[in-house]
Amino acid sequence: MADLAIVFGWGPDVMDGMDLSELARWREKARVRHEAAQGNSHD
């Protein structure tokens, strides 16, 4: 999950222990954080 690596600075070793639903939750948090940082919130 490249977006988690970019937004949170996590390597594969951090994400390997997560199941798919946990990765999906963190991916959504990464998306929100990235959009907020870019000023592109679409809410």
N, C-alpha and C positions, 0 to 999 in steps of 0.2 A: 504494500500500500504506500505508494510514493507520496501521496498527499500527507499521510501521517509523518513520514520521514521529514518532509519539508517543513510542515507547520510546527511539529513538536520536536523535531530533531532526533527522532527515534530510529534505531537500527533494527534490522531483522530479528536480532536476539530479543528485543523487547516485545515485538509483535508475535513471535513464534508461539508464545504461551497463551495467546488469546484465542478464544473460539470465534466463529464467524459473527455471531450476534454482538459480541463485545467489540470486534473490529468495526462493525457497522456503526455502532454508537459513537466510537471515537472518530470515525470518518466524518460523521455529521457534525461533531464538535469542531473538527478541523475546518470543515467547510464554513461554518458560522464564524469562526475566529478569522479565517482568511478574508472572508467578505467584509467583516467589520474593519479589519486593518486596511482594506482597499477602499472602503467607503462604498461598497457595492451591495449593501443589504437590499433584498427584494421582498421584505416582509410587508 
